[in-house]
Amino acid sequence: MSQPDAIIIGTGVIGAAVAFEMAKAGWKTLSLDRNSQVGHGSTAGSCAIIRMHYSTFDGTAFAWEGYHYWRDWAEYLGLPADANLAQFRETGCLVMKTDANGMLEKHKQNSADLDCPFEDWSPEKITERLPVYSLDSFTPPKRMDDPEFGHPNGRKMQGGVFWPQAGYVTDPALSAQNLMDAAKLHGAEVRTGAEVVEILVDEGRAAGVKLASGEEIRAKVVVNVAGPGSAIINKMAGVLDDMTIETRPLRQEVVHVPAPEGFDFENDGTIVSDSDIACYCRPEHGNHILVGSEDPECDPHQWCEDDVHYNHDFTDQWTTQAMRYAQRVPSLGIPSKTRGVVDLYDASTDWIPIYDKSSLPGFYMACGTSGNQYKNAPIAGKMMAALIDYCEGGADHDTQPLQFELPYIKRMIDVGFYSRKRPINKESSFSVLG
């Protein structure tokens, strides 16, 4: 490529979506990634859950919009008919009603306001659908060394809310590769094994990047979609000073365990978010269950200095999460061999992402996407392309934020909601739930 218009750092699912949408809008893009394959950073470790429930209206609108792209994945990409596409499995998502989530009143109101279908489930309905479930309450979540761990508190769960159109993508890395292949059809280029070590600046604006090899690549626009490496890239660009929202890599463990004998969780199970035991789960291939943490206060956060040097091995957190889930599913067998994923989130201060310009003209950010933005990749890419056009066209997004229409659901959103300079959002769950 002689000289791209825009360099996109990162080829995870959101970076690849940004490349696809910018290429469709006429930008000559070059995507760079230090990994050897597209989608092989934190995207590959994602649980790839597609859900609609959020405690904020803007979060709900964005996620409901995002669902439609996964539903219509082949049509959205426009790849040849024989392309190997990631599959979206629509299992539905059950969220347990708890005091911690306000019995989901706010979530239901947001969904109702957006015509997003949901169902109120009684305790009886839950056990009918998930006969392996016990509805004893264990809140507040505890560590395994707590003498009260595993003892019910004497109360029962009050039911839940089910969003029937939720689901998950079976191969998240492949979904990023699908997006990048679609971007290439529109002229996008990609280089893997290319590590950015410097953001070039010329006359007060971004001018490209320097690679570890010493090569310099010039471009008038640079987009940071580096996932858990985003804070380092922002520091290179010197744009941290005016940001009230920061990003940091956060280490996470996800558990894979076999489903209880006699229950086909892969086909008859569903995604469940359960703040009573601080776990979420989803079906996994081979009749396994994938169990992640909802980051309860009793668990220390494992923040990392960078996105390279961290402990890749399982710790007692694996056992804690498996045992927490066994409170809900007493017949769960917990294998002696640990299986699952150890990876990083790119977590922002309030767990809501930054989709924004920066204090350096020409340098943009799609970061702080924690564990809850995978589902939004296509619409985040579309919105970032619109934001970059808006700012490069001379608008001041800081004083007059872009108003962006979500194409499927025909709602206008204020992109300032995702500003790097926003006050910390008190409506956030301050966890992976967003």
N, C-alpha and C positions, 0 to 999 in steps of 0.2 A: 504494500500500500504506500503510495507516494507520500501522502499526508492526509490523515483522517480529519474530519471536522470535529469529532468527539472521541475521546478515549474513555472507556468504561472499565473501571478496576473491579474485577470479580465476575465470575461466570456461574455463580449459584443461581437458584431459581429466579430471584429478583433481578440480579444483574443481567441474566439472559433475557428476561422479559423487557427490561429497559432497552437492551440492544435491539430486540425485535420491534418494539414500538417506535424507537427513534429511527431505525432503518426504514420502517414503513412511512414515517413522516418525512423522509427525504434526507436524513443525516447519513453521512459516510462514517460509519462507526468502526472502531477497533476495540475489541474486548481483550483484556489481559488478565491472566490468572497464573499464580505461581504453581498451582497444582498441575499435574500432567494431563488431567482430563477435565472437561467441562462438568460442573455439578459435583465435583469430588471434594468440596470443602464441607462446611457444616450442613449444607443442603442434603448431602448423602446420609447424614445421621438424623434427619428430621423425621418426626412421626407423621408428617404430611397429612394432618387432620384438616378437613374442610368443614368448618362449623360457622354458624351465624350468630350465636349468642354472645353479646358483649354488654358490659354494664353502661357503656356510653352509647348515645344515639349515633354519633359519627362512626364509631367502631362497628356498630351493627350494620349501618348502611353500607359501609365499605365491604364488609364480609359477605353480606347478602348479594351485593353486586358481584363480588369475586366468584361466588358459587357458579354463576351462569357460564363462566368461561371453562370451568372444569366439566360441567355438564355437556358443553358443546365443544369439547377439546379439539377434535379432528377439524371441525369447521373453523374454529378460531385460528388454528395453525396454518391451514392450507397446504399441508405437506402432501406428497404423492400418496395414493391410496394404499400402497404396500408398505408405508413407513411403520416402523415399530414404535407404537405410542404407549406412553404411560397410561394406566387404567385407573379410572375413578370408580370406587365401589361405594354406592349410596346405601349406607347401613343405618343412617339416622344417628342422632346423638341424644342421650338421656343425661340431664343435669339434675342431680339430687337437690331438693330444696333444703336449705340450711339457714340458720340465723346469719351465718357469715355472708351469704349472698342475698340476704333480705327476702328469702323465700321466692327469689327470682321475679319479684313484682316489677322491678325496673326493666329486667331483660324481656319480660313478656310485653310490657308497654312499648318498648323500642321495636320489637318484632311486629306487634299489632299495628303500630304507626306506619310501618313499611310494608304491610301486607305480606309478611314473611310467615309461612304456616308453622304452627306449633300446636302441641297437644298437652293438656294437663293430665298427668298420670297419677292415679291413686297408688298407695302401697301395694294393693292387690294386683293392679295392672303390672307393676314392676316385677313382682314375683311370678306372675303368669308368663311374662316375657323372658325373665332371667331366673328360672327356678333354682339355680345354685346360689342365689343371693340371700343373705341374712339382712334384715332391716334394723338390727340393733344399732344404736347410735354410740359412737366412740369419741365424739368431740370433747375437748380439744385434742388435735393430733399430738402424739407424744413420741419421744425417742424410745428405742427398745430397752434402754437401761432404766427407764422409768418404771417403778414397781406397779403402776396402774396400767402399763401398756397392755393392750389386748383385752382389758376388762370393759364391758359395756357400761355406759353411765346410767342405765336404767330407763332411758327414753327410747323411743322408736322414730325411725325416719318418717317424715310426713308426706312422702311422695316425691314427684319430680316433674320436670317439663321435658318433653320430647320434641326435638326438631327433626322431622322425618327426612329432610333433604340433605342432612349432613352426611359425611362419609370420610373416606381417606383415599389417597393416591398410593398405589401399590409399590411404585419405584420412583422416589423423589429425584434421584440423580438423573434418571431417564427423562423426567419431565423437563429438567433444565436443558438437557441435550436436545429434546424436541424443540424447545423455544429457540435455542441457538441455531439449529438446522433451519427453522422457519426464518430467522433473522438473515441467514446467509442467502436465502432465496431473494432477499431484498438488498443484497450487496454488502451486508455486514461481514467483517473479518474478525478472526479470533486467533490469539496466540496463547498457548499454554506453556508452562515452564518459564514464565516471564515474571520476575519479581520486581515490583516498583520500589525504588529506594529513595526517590526524591520527586517532589512536585515542582516542575519548572514554573517560574514566574517571570514575566516580562512586562515592564511598564505598568505594574500594579494589577495585573490580571494573570490568571492561570494560562500557561503557554505549552503544557505538555507534561511528560514524565521522563525520568531517567531510570533505566533498569539496572539490576545488579551487574549485568554484563558490561555496563558503561555506555550502552547505546542510549541516545536521546531520541524521543519521538515527540514531535510537535503537534499540538492541536489547540484550538481556541476554547474548547470545553473539555473538562475532566469531571467524571462522575464517580464518586466513591460509593461502591456497593460491595465493599470488602468483607462484609459479615463481621465475625469476631475480630478481624484485623482493622475495622473501620477507625477506631480511636487512634491507631498509629498513623494511618493515612491522613486523618484530620490534623494530627500534630505536625506531620511533614508539611502540610499546606499552611500551617500557622493560623488556623481558623478557630482555635478553641476559646479565645478570649471573650467573644460576645455570646457564647452558648450557655444558656441556663440548664439545658439538658445535655448530659454527657452519655457516652456509651462505654461499656466495659465488657470484656469476655468473662462469662460465667460458666463454670464447669457443671455438667449435668450427667446423671446416669439414668438410663432407661433399661428396664427389666424385661426379659422375654421368659415366660414360663408356659408350660403346657396347660391347656384347658383342663378343668376337672373331668375325670373319667365319666363318660356317659352323657356329656353335653357338648354339642357341636358349636363351640363359640365362634368359629370362623364364619359359619353360615347363619347361625341363629342369634349370635351375640350382637352387640351394638357398641358404639363409642359411649363411654360413661365418664362424666366429670363429677367427682364426689369430694367436695371440700370437707365433709365430715371426717374422712380418713386421709385427706390431703393427697389423693391419687386420681389420676385419670387413666383410662385404659382404652384400648381398641383391639379388634380382632387382628391376628397376624397369620400369615401363610403357615400351613401345616398344623392347623388347629392349636395355635399358640395364642397367648395374650401378651400384649405389650403394655407395660405399666410405667407411667411417668409420674414425676412429683409435681404437686401444685404449690411447692415452696412454702410450707408452713413456717410460722415464726420460730418454732423449736429447732429447726434445721439450720445450721450455720451455712451462709452463702459461701461458696468456694470461688471467690473472684481470682482471676489470673492476671499476671503482669502483662502477658502478651498471648497471642493465639497459637504459639508454637510450643512453648515450654510449659506443659502441664501433665498431670498424672493421667496416663491413658488406661490405667488398670482399675478394676472394680474395687470398691472399698466396702465398709460395713453399711454404707448408704444403700447398696443393692439389696442387702438382706432386710434392712429397715423397710424399704418400699414393698418388697415381696410380702413381708409379714403384715404390713398395713393393709395390703389388698386382701390378704387371707382373713382379716377381720370381717370383710364383707363377703368373702367366698370361703367358708370354713372347710370345704372339701378340696381346696386348692392344694396340690402337691408342690412343694418347693424343692427343686432339684439341688443336689450338692454342687453341681457344675454351674457356675454363673454364665449366663448368656445375655446379650443385649448390646447396648451402645453406650460408649463414653464419648461425649462431644461437648461443644461449647455453644452457648447462646451469645448473641450480640445484644446485651440487655441495656436499655436506656434507663435513665433515672426513674421515670415513672412507668416503664415497661410499655410505653406507646412509642411507635417509631418516629424517626426524623425523616421527613420527605421535604427537602428544602434546598434553597440556595445557601451560600455561606458569605462570610465577610470578604472573601476573595472573589472578585468578579470572575465568572467562568468556571468556578469550582462548585459542584453540587453534591448533595448527600442523600443517599437512600440507605439509612443505617439505623441501628438500635432496634432491629426487627425481632429481637428476642426469640422466643419459641412460638410466637403466635401469628406471624405474618406470612408464612408459606402460602396459605390459602389465598392471600391477596396479591400474589405476585403479578398476575396479568393486569389487574386494574392499577396496581402500583406502578407498573411499567408505563401504562397509558397516561397516568396522571403525571409521572415524572417527565415524560416527553412533552406534555402540554406545559408544565411548569418551566422547563428549559426554554421552550419557544417563547413563552410569555416574558421571561426575564431577559433573554437575548434580544428580544424585540424592543427592549428599553423600559419595560414596566418595573416598578419597585415593589416586589412581592412583600417586603417587610412592612411597608406603610399601606399598601393596597393589595392584600392577599388575593391570589388567583381564586376565582369562583369556578369550580369545575363540575360539569354535569356527568353523573354516572350513567353511561349509555343505556344499560338494560333497564334500570329501575327509574330512570328519568328524575333523579333527585340532584339538586345542586348541593355541593359541599364546599365549605370554606377550607382551602388547603392550608390556611394559617393554623388549623387545628394541629398540624404536624410540624409546626415551626420549631427550630432549634432554640428560639428565644422565648418560648411559651412559659407561663408559670407552670409549675409541676401540677399535673392534673389530679385533683383530689378524688375524682370519681373512679380512678384506676383501682384495680385490685392489688396493684404492686406485686404481681406475680405473673407467671406464664399465662394466666387467663386474660391479661391485658386490661 
